[in-house]
Each structure stands twice: as C-alpha cells, then as structure tokens.
Amino acid sequence: QELPQSKQVIIATHNAGKALVSYLLQPSKKLCKVTTLPCTQEIQEENVHQSFNWDKSPVFKVKEQNLLRYGNIFAYNQEDSLDIEVQEELIKQCKILLAGNVAQKVSDLTTHAFDKTDKEEAYALARKITFEGLEVIQGMSKEASEKLLNQALQLMKTYEDELTKLLTQHKKALKALSAELLEKKILTGDQVAAIIESNK
C-alpha cells in the first residue's frame, strides 16, 4: 500500500535522524543500511492459553501484534562483543533510538507520533543505565524503585535535549539525508556518510 507523501516525509525524517546520530556518535555497531520500506518486526511468542482463549475471555485478550514497522536502521558489530554491555555504548544506543522523534521535532513535524517502539526500547536502555545492570527486584521498596524509574525518565529527557542541540547543529545534513532517503528508500552506510560529509 502506497503511503501518502506527508507520511513518507515523516518516516524518512525519523529514520534519517537515527542514521545521522548513529554516524555522529560512532557506536561500536556500525551503520550499514537505513530504509523507509516496511520491515518485519520480531514476533512475540504467545502461550497456549492465548491461542485457545483469544476471543473467549478478556483475561487472555492481548494487544494485536503489529508485524511491520515502516523504516529502520541496521547496524552490526565489527568484532565479537561477547554480549558485554558497556555503559557508554548503552548511552549511544539509547540516543540513537530517541533521535528519530527528536529529528521530527527539529524538522517541525511535532504533531506526528510515529514510532512508539523506539521510545519503548530507549526507555528499556535508560533503565539499564540507571539501574547499572540490575532490574526492579522483589524486595526493593516501592519508593526506591520509583525513584530509579523516574531517574530513567529524566535521563531520557536529558538525552533528548542533547539530541535537539546536536540535530539543530546538523540540520542541513538531516534535511539532505531525509530528502535522499525519501527518494531512494534505501541508503547504505557509505551513502549516509557521503551525504553527511557533503552537507556539514
């Protein structure tokens, strides 16, 4: 299904923002591709009760899964990371996830809530950063857990403020990247780098 031009602009701007911040922050995962085309999302497993009681009981009624998301960036580790999560890398990945929505704001597309998945994943990373690897555990007081969760939310706000400044400084590159992505639908990491470097 062909999306209206106005929505294509939003998707292109959102993913261009993520690609631009990925290039600027240089995380350990190297950007290899960005697209505005629909991508299959990871499907969450459902238990047996859900499959047998899908329409019979509100207890088992779950939110219908959205199997596609419009656009995404793809990156890979250049060397074996052994799943070791470095705090600095978690911060970079959190900022990259938040960059799409910030790019929309910087580009005056503030009225459009587009990709909630990015925000949810960013919040999960912000909790990891705040909790320093721990999660809310049984036995932790409600006050203590709420304090840490509020710190995670505040951390996201801080990152969004930093990203607003960063993307405003590189607004020309963001606009050029969005336009190219809107036209070509898919850009490689090298193409992204070339566009950014020529629009500094």
Secondary structure, 3 states (H helix, E strand, C coil): CCCCHHHHHHHHHHHHHHHHHHHHHCCCEEEEEEEEEEEECCCCCCCHHHHHCCCCCCCCCCCCCCCEEEEEEEEEECCCCCCCCCHHHHHHHHHHHHHHHHHHHHCCCCCCCCCHHHHHHHHHHHHHHHHCCCCCCCCCCHHHHHHHHHHHHHHHHHHHHHHHHHHHHCHHHHHHHHHHHHHHCEEEHHHHHHHHHCCC
